Amino acid sequence: MSQQAPVSAVVNNDLKFNVAITYESAPLILEPYTLKVVLKTSASTPDSAGLTFEEGSGLTVTYPSEFTWVIPRADNTTAGQLWYRVDIIDGSGDVATALYGNFTVIAA
């Protein structure tokens, strides 16, 4: 299910990403799942050392298979290379990574 998708952004900006989740080339209905996005310095960095975004705290489901991820300017103050992961969690607590990849913050 995991898809690698690099993301780029400009430092010191409020960021808003519209994200669509698919499974086997079809939209994945997000209603039965909980979303979580982790942004951290590298894939091997513990999640607890990064920023976590959840529904109501930076994530908003906007369509059955899409959500908006908002990162406020206060959390986007340093240019460089980061890493992110989008997890979907079912009602049993099982976690599947839907998207992941490099998150490049460019100085402007």
GIKA-V89931 format. One record per residue. N is the residue number from 1. RES is the residue in one small letter. PHI is phi in whole degrees, -180 to 180 (999 if undefined). OMEGA is omega in whole degrees, 0 to 359 (NA if undefined). BURIAL is b if it has 16 or more other C-alpha atoms within 10 Angstrom, else e. Layout:
BEGIN
n=(N	N)
res=(RES	RES)
phi=(PHI	PHI)
omega=(OMEGA	OMEGA)
burial=(BURIAL	BURIAL)
END
This chain:
BEGIN
n=(1	2	3	4	5	6	7	8	9	10	11	12	13	14	15	16	17	18	19	20	21	22	23	24	25	26	27	28	29	30	31	32	33	34	35	36	37	38	39	40	41	42	43	44	45	46	47	48	49	50	51	52	53	54	55	56	57	58	59	60	61	62	63	64	65	66	67	68	69	70	71	72	73	74	75	76	77	78	79	80	81	82	83	84	85	86	87	88	89	90	91	92	93	94	95	96	97	98	99	100	101	102	103	104	105	106	107	108)
res=(m	s	q	q	a	p	v	s	a	v	v	n	n	d	l	k	f	n	v	a	i	t	y	e	s	a	p	l	i	l	e	p	y	t	l	k	v	v	l	k	t	s	a	s	t	p	d	s	a	g	l	t	f	e	e	g	s	g	l	t	v	t	y	p	s	e	f	t	w	v	i	p	r	a	d	n	t	t	a	g	q	l	w	y	r	v	d	i	i	d	g	s	g	d	v	a	t	a	l	y	g	n	f	t	v	i	a	a)
phi=(999	-68	-124	-87	-147	-68	-128	-127	-152	-107	-62	61	-122	-73	-113	-140	-117	-98	-119	-112	-106	-125	-139	53	68	-118	-58	-94	-70	-86	-51	-82	-114	-106	-101	-148	-121	-117	-119	-148	-72	-160	-60	-87	-68	-59	-55	-64	-90	-107	-99	-115	-117	-136	-58	89	-137	104	-119	-138	-72	-109	-142	-53	-123	-133	-144	-108	-114	-113	-119	-70	-52	-61	-100	-135	-112	-131	-74	150	-102	-123	-142	-132	-148	-108	-108	-115	-123	-86	-62	-89	90	-73	-109	-130	-84	-91	-138	-161	156	-73	-126	-97	-107	-100	-75	-139)
omega=(186	175	177	181	179	181	176	180	178	182	177	174	166	185	177	180	172	188	175	179	177	175	184	176	178	177	176	179	187	186	182	185	169	180	172	175	177	176	184	188	178	180	184	177	177	179	183	180	181	175	178	178	180	178	183	180	180	179	177	175	185	178	183	182	182	175	176	178	181	175	181	180	181	178	183	187	183	176	177	183	176	178	181	178	175	179	169	186	181	183	178	182	177	184	173	177	181	180	175	175	178	178	185	177	187	174	180	NA)
burial=(e	e	e	e	e	e	e	e	b	b	b	b	e	e	e	e	e	e	e	b	b	b	e	e	e	e	e	b	e	b	e	e	b	b	b	b	b	b	b	b	b	b	b	e	e	e	b	e	e	b	e	b	b	b	e	e	e	b	b	b	b	e	e	e	b	b	b	b	b	b	b	e	e	e	e	b	e	e	e	e	e	b	b	b	b	b	b	b	b	e	e	e	e	e	e	e	b	b	b	b	b	b	b	b	b	e	e	e)
END
